[in-house]
Amino acid sequence: MKTSEIINEICIHQGISKAELAKRMGLYPSSLYRKLSRDSMTFEELQKCLENMGVTV
């Protein structure tokens, strides 16, 4: 499963839009969408993303 698919599933489960997630991460929504579509998130960005959604790894 790709990172973008995992993030999408967690957003749906948590009831958080990707725009809201981007805001919480300090990113523009278009920047987050681009990173997800290209599957180009760094480990630190992914960790920050998961922390903002309340997911612990």
Biopython code that builds the backbone (N, CA, C, O; Angstrom):
import numpy as np
from Bio.PDB.StructureBuilder import StructureBuilder

atoms = [
    (1, "MET", "N", (0.855, -1.176, 0.000)),
    (1, "MET", "CA", (0.000, 0.000, 0.000)),
    (1, "MET", "C", (0.899, 1.236, 0.000)),
    (1, "MET", "O", (1.873, 1.311, 0.748)),
    (2, "LYS", "N", (0.556, 2.198, -0.847)),
    (2, "LYS", "CA", (1.338, 3.424, -0.959)),
    (2, "LYS", "C", (1.061, 4.353, 0.223)),
    (2, "LYS", "O", (0.020, 4.262, 0.874)),
    (3, "THR", "N", (2.005, 5.238, 0.481)),
    (3, "THR", "CA", (1.867, 6.207, 1.564)),
    (3, "THR", "C", (0.610, 7.045, 1.394)),
    (3, "THR", "O", (-0.110, 7.286, 2.363)),
    (4, "SER", "N", (0.343, 7.486, 0.183)),
    (4, "SER", "CA", (-0.831, 8.321, -0.061)),
    (4, "SER", "C", (-2.120, 7.579, 0.271)),
    (4, "SER", "O", (-3.059, 8.181, 0.791)),
    (5, "GLU", "N", (-2.181, 6.289, -0.020)),
    (5, "GLU", "CA", (-3.363, 5.493, 0.296)),
    (5, "GLU", "C", (-3.554, 5.373, 1.805)),
    (5, "GLU", "O", (-4.677, 5.435, 2.305)),
    (6, "ILE", "N", (-2.462, 5.203, 2.515)),
    (6, "ILE", "CA", (-2.531, 5.103, 3.976)),
    (6, "ILE", "C", (-3.015, 6.418, 4.570)),
    (6, "ILE", "O", (-3.895, 6.426, 5.430)),
    (7, "ILE", "N", (-2.441, 7.532, 4.113)),
    (7, "ILE", "CA", (-2.840, 8.854, 4.612)),
    (7, "ILE", "C", (-4.318, 9.094, 4.303)),
    (7, "ILE", "O", (-5.053, 9.590, 5.157)),
    (8, "ASN", "N", (-4.757, 8.749, 3.099)),
    (8, "ASN", "CA", (-6.167, 8.918, 2.731)),
    (8, "ASN", "C", (-7.083, 8.114, 3.650)),
    (8, "ASN", "O", (-8.102, 8.629, 4.110)),
    (9, "GLU", "N", (-6.734, 6.871, 3.918)),
    (9, "GLU", "CA", (-7.554, 6.025, 4.783)),
    (9, "GLU", "C", (-7.621, 6.579, 6.204)),
    (9, "GLU", "O", (-8.687, 6.583, 6.820)),
    (10, "ILE", "N", (-6.502, 7.039, 6.716)),
    (10, "ILE", "CA", (-6.489, 7.601, 8.071)),
    (10, "ILE", "C", (-7.315, 8.878, 8.117)),
    (10, "ILE", "O", (-8.060, 9.093, 9.074)),
    (11, "CYS", "N", (-7.198, 9.733, 7.098)),
    (11, "CYS", "CA", (-7.997, 10.964, 7.038)),
    (11, "CYS", "C", (-9.485, 10.638, 7.055)),
    (11, "CYS", "O", (-10.257, 11.269, 7.776)),
    (12, "ILE", "N", (-9.877, 9.661, 6.267)),
    (12, "ILE", "CA", (-11.288, 9.267, 6.214)),
    (12, "ILE", "C", (-11.739, 8.746, 7.572)),
    (12, "ILE", "O", (-12.803, 9.119, 8.066)),
    (13, "HIS", "N", (-10.931, 7.890, 8.168)),
    (13, "HIS", "CA", (-11.281, 7.302, 9.469)),
    (13, "HIS", "C", (-11.357, 8.360, 10.571)),
    (13, "HIS", "O", (-12.232, 8.299, 11.435)),
    (14, "GLN", "N", (-10.439, 9.329, 10.538)),
    (14, "GLN", "CA", (-10.391, 10.378, 11.559)),
    (14, "GLN", "C", (-11.370, 11.521, 11.271)),
    (14, "GLN", "O", (-11.633, 12.345, 12.147)),
    (15, "GLY", "N", (-11.903, 11.573, 10.061)),
    (15, "GLY", "CA", (-12.810, 12.654, 9.687)),
    (15, "GLY", "C", (-12.091, 13.972, 9.469)),
    (15, "GLY", "O", (-12.642, 15.040, 9.736)),
    (16, "ILE", "N", (-10.850, 13.896, 8.978)),
    (16, "ILE", "CA", (-10.026, 15.076, 8.738)),
    (16, "ILE", "C", (-9.831, 15.228, 7.234)),
    (16, "ILE", "O", (-9.475, 14.267, 6.552)),
    (17, "SER", "N", (-10.061, 16.420, 6.721)),
    (17, "SER", "CA", (-9.792, 16.643, 5.300)),
    (17, "SER", "C", (-8.291, 16.805, 5.105)),
    (17, "SER", "O", (-7.564, 17.147, 6.038)),
    (18, "LYS", "N", (-7.838, 16.558, 3.887)),
    (18, "LYS", "CA", (-6.407, 16.727, 3.602)),
    (18, "LYS", "C", (-6.018, 18.198, 3.690)),
    (18, "LYS", "O", (-4.873, 18.516, 4.012)),
    (19, "ALA", "N", (-6.950, 19.092, 3.411)),
    (19, "ALA", "CA", (-6.679, 20.528, 3.544)),
    (19, "ALA", "C", (-6.442, 20.878, 5.015)),
    (19, "ALA", "O", (-5.537, 21.651, 5.332)),
    (20, "GLU", "N", (-7.247, 20.315, 5.903)),
    (20, "GLU", "CA", (-7.064, 20.542, 7.339)),
    (20, "GLU", "C", (-5.741, 19.947, 7.814)),
    (20, "GLU", "O", (-5.036, 20.553, 8.621)),
    (21, "LEU", "N", (-5.412, 18.772, 7.317)),
    (21, "LEU", "CA", (-4.143, 18.141, 7.669)),
    (21, "LEU", "C", (-2.975, 19.014, 7.228)),
    (21, "LEU", "O", (-2.021, 19.205, 7.982)),
    (22, "ALA", "N", (-3.048, 19.542, 6.013)),
    (22, "ALA", "CA", (-1.986, 20.415, 5.505)),
    (22, "ALA", "C", (-1.839, 21.634, 6.405)),
    (22, "ALA", "O", (-0.723, 22.049, 6.717)),
    (23, "LYS", "N", (-2.967, 22.209, 6.823)),
    (23, "LYS", "CA", (-2.936, 23.382, 7.706)),
    (23, "LYS", "C", (-2.251, 23.036, 9.022)),
    (23, "LYS", "O", (-1.430, 23.806, 9.521)),
    (24, "ARG", "N", (-2.586, 21.886, 9.580)),
    (24, "ARG", "CA", (-1.967, 21.447, 10.843)),
    (24, "ARG", "C", (-0.468, 21.228, 10.695)),
    (24, "ARG", "O", (0.294, 21.433, 11.639)),
    (25, "MET", "N", (-0.049, 20.809, 9.500)),
    (25, "MET", "CA", (1.370, 20.564, 9.240)),
    (25, "MET", "C", (2.118, 21.826, 8.854)),
    (25, "MET", "O", (3.344, 21.809, 8.749)),
    (26, "GLY", "N", (1.399, 22.926, 8.640)),
    (26, "GLY", "CA", (2.055, 24.167, 8.232)),
    (26, "GLY", "C", (2.374, 24.200, 6.747)),
    (26, "GLY", "O", (3.303, 24.887, 6.323)),
    (27, "LEU", "N", (1.607, 23.458, 5.957)),
    (27, "LEU", "CA", (1.808, 23.401, 4.513)),
    (27, "LEU", "C", (0.596, 23.976, 3.798)),
    (27, "LEU", "O", (-0.495, 24.055, 4.363)),
    (28, "TYR", "N", (0.800, 24.374, 2.556)),
    (28, "TYR", "CA", (-0.327, 24.704, 1.697)),
    (28, "TYR", "C", (-0.957, 23.386, 1.257)),
    (28, "TYR", "O", (-0.244, 22.405, 1.047)),
    (29, "PRO", "N", (-2.281, 23.346, 1.115)),
    (29, "PRO", "CA", (-2.915, 22.101, 0.662)),
    (29, "PRO", "C", (-2.330, 21.577, -0.650)),
    (29, "PRO", "O", (-2.139, 20.370, -0.800)),
    (30, "SER", "N", (-2.045, 22.468, -1.597)),
    (30, "SER", "CA", (-1.496, 22.025, -2.884)),
    (30, "SER", "C", (-0.140, 21.337, -2.706)),
    (30, "SER", "O", (0.187, 20.402, -3.437)),
    (31, "SER", "N", (0.636, 21.800, -1.743)),
    (31, "SER", "CA", (1.938, 21.189, -1.480)),
    (31, "SER", "C", (1.767, 19.768, -0.935)),
    (31, "SER", "O", (2.484, 18.850, -1.335)),
    (32, "LEU", "N", (0.814, 19.600, -0.022)),
    (32, "LEU", "CA", (0.561, 18.268, 0.524)),
    (32, "LEU", "C", (0.029, 17.338, -0.562)),
    (32, "LEU", "O", (0.459, 16.189, -0.657)),
    (33, "TYR", "N", (-0.906, 17.826, -1.383)),
    (33, "TYR", "CA", (-1.455, 17.002, -2.464)),
    (33, "TYR", "C", (-0.351, 16.552, -3.419)),
    (33, "TYR", "O", (-0.330, 15.403, -3.861)),
    (34, "ARG", "N", (0.567, 17.472, -3.730)),
    (34, "ARG", "CA", (1.670, 17.150, -4.633)),
    (34, "ARG", "C", (2.563, 16.071, -4.033)),
    (34, "ARG", "O", (2.956, 15.127, -4.717)),
    (35, "LYS", "N", (2.877, 16.217, -2.754)),
    (35, "LYS", "CA", (3.721, 15.218, -2.086)),
    (35, "LYS", "C", (3.040, 13.856, -2.060)),
    (35, "LYS", "O", (3.692, 12.830, -2.256)),
    (36, "LEU", "N", (1.736, 13.841, -1.820)),
    (36, "LEU", "CA", (1.011, 12.574, -1.779)),
    (36, "LEU", "C", (0.904, 11.942, -3.164)),
    (36, "LEU", "O", (1.048, 10.728, -3.309)),
    (37, "SER", "N", (0.653, 12.762, -4.176)),
    (37, "SER", "CA", (0.499, 12.215, -5.528)),
    (37, "SER", "C", (1.817, 11.671, -6.069)),
    (37, "SER", "O", (1.831, 10.701, -6.827)),
    (38, "ARG", "N", (2.906, 12.291, -5.682)),
    (38, "ARG", "CA", (4.225, 11.837, -6.150)),
    (38, "ARG", "C", (4.848, 10.822, -5.202)),
    (38, "ARG", "O", (5.908, 10.267, -5.490)),
    (39, "ASP", "N", (4.189, 10.580, -4.069)),
    (39, "ASP", "CA", (4.704, 9.682, -3.042)),
    (39, "ASP", "C", (6.127, 10.101, -2.653)),
    (39, "ASP", "O", (7.042, 9.281, -2.576)),
    (40, "SER", "N", (6.278, 11.428, -2.407)),
    (40, "SER", "CA", (7.611, 11.975, -2.157)),
    (40, "SER", "C", (7.756, 12.594, -0.765)),
    (40, "SER", "O", (8.520, 13.543, -0.587)),
    (41, "MET", "N", (7.031, 12.064, 0.219)),
    (41, "MET", "CA", (7.157, 12.589, 1.579)),
    (41, "MET", "C", (8.421, 12.038, 2.216)),
    (41, "MET", "O", (8.737, 10.858, 2.069)),
    (42, "THR", "N", (9.135, 12.893, 2.919)),
    (42, "THR", "CA", (10.289, 12.424, 3.668)),
    (42, "THR", "C", (9.788, 11.731, 4.932)),
    (42, "THR", "O", (8.619, 11.854, 5.299)),
    (43, "PHE", "N", (10.672, 11.013, 5.581)),
    (43, "PHE", "CA", (10.294, 10.321, 6.811)),
    (43, "PHE", "C", (9.823, 11.310, 7.866)),
    (43, "PHE", "O", (8.852, 11.049, 8.576)),
    (44, "GLU", "N", (10.508, 12.449, 7.970)),
    (44, "GLU", "CA", (10.132, 13.463, 8.952)),
    (44, "GLU", "C", (8.748, 14.037, 8.661)),
    (44, "GLU", "O", (7.957, 14.252, 9.579)),
    (45, "GLU", "N", (8.454, 14.286, 7.381)),
    (45, "GLU", "CA", (7.139, 14.791, 7.006)),
    (45, "GLU", "C", (6.051, 13.765, 7.300)),
    (45, "GLU", "O", (4.975, 14.116, 7.784)),
    (46, "LEU", "N", (6.331, 12.512, 7.011)),
    (46, "LEU", "CA", (5.367, 11.456, 7.290)),
    (46, "LEU", "C", (5.120, 11.331, 8.788)),
    (46, "LEU", "O", (3.980, 11.171, 9.226)),
    (47, "GLN", "N", (6.185, 11.405, 9.564)),
    (47, "GLN", "CA", (6.055, 11.339, 11.014)),
    (47, "GLN", "C", (5.232, 12.507, 11.545)),
    (47, "GLN", "O", (4.365, 12.312, 12.397)),
    (48, "LYS", "N", (5.488, 13.710, 11.057)),
    (48, "LYS", "CA", (4.724, 14.893, 11.464)),
    (48, "LYS", "C", (3.263, 14.759, 11.060)),
    (48, "LYS", "O", (2.360, 15.128, 11.811)),
    (49, "CYS", "N", (3.043, 14.227, 9.864)),
    (49, "CYS", "CA", (1.686, 14.017, 9.374)),
    (49, "CYS", "C", (0.930, 13.066, 10.286)),
    (49, "CYS", "O", (-0.201, 13.359, 10.674)),
    (50, "LEU", "N", (1.517, 11.957, 10.631)),
    (50, "LEU", "CA", (0.876, 10.976, 11.492)),
    (50, "LEU", "C", (0.642, 11.522, 12.902)),
    (50, "LEU", "O", (-0.392, 11.251, 13.512)),
    (51, "GLU", "N", (1.592, 12.283, 13.410)),
    (51, "GLU", "CA", (1.430, 12.900, 14.730)),
    (51, "GLU", "C", (0.240, 13.869, 14.740)),
    (51, "GLU", "O", (-0.518, 13.920, 15.709)),
    (52, "ASN", "N", (0.087, 14.630, 13.663)),
    (52, "ASN", "CA", (-1.018, 15.589, 13.563)),
    (52, "ASN", "C", (-2.368, 14.905, 13.465)),
    (52, "ASN", "O", (-3.395, 15.504, 13.787)),
    (53, "MET", "N", (-2.374, 13.660, 13.025)),
    (53, "MET", "CA", (-3.622, 12.911, 12.934)),
    (53, "MET", "C", (-3.862, 12.064, 14.186)),
    (53, "MET", "O", (-4.882, 11.384, 14.293)),
    (54, "GLY", "N", (-2.928, 12.108, 15.124)),
    (54, "GLY", "CA", (-3.091, 11.368, 16.364)),
    (54, "GLY", "C", (-2.770, 9.891, 16.237)),
    (54, "GLY", "O", (-3.253, 9.079, 17.026)),
    (55, "VAL", "N", (-1.967, 9.540, 15.258)),
    (55, "VAL", "CA", (-1.597, 8.132, 15.035)),
    (55, "VAL", "C", (-0.205, 7.918, 15.601)),
    (55, "VAL", "O", (0.723, 8.662, 15.284)),
    (56, "THR", "N", (-0.062, 6.905, 16.434)),
    (56, "THR", "CA", (1.253, 6.576, 16.970)),
    (56, "THR", "C", (1.762, 5.324, 16.294)),
    (56, "THR", "O", (1.009, 4.391, 16.017)),
    (57, "VAL", "N", (3.058, 5.323, 16.033)),
    (57, "VAL", "CA", (3.680, 4.186, 15.347)),
    (57, "VAL", "C", (4.590, 3.483, 16.300)),
    (57, "VAL", "O", (5.220, 2.491, 15.934)),
]
sb = StructureBuilder()
sb.init_structure("model")
sb.init_model(0)
sb.init_chain("A")
sb.init_seg("    ")
for serial, (resi, resn, name, xyz) in enumerate(atoms, 1):
    if name == "N":
        sb.init_residue(resn, " ", resi, " ")
    sb.init_atom(name, np.array(xyz, "f"), 0.0, 1.0, " ", f" {name:<3s}", serial, name[0])
structure = sb.get_structure()
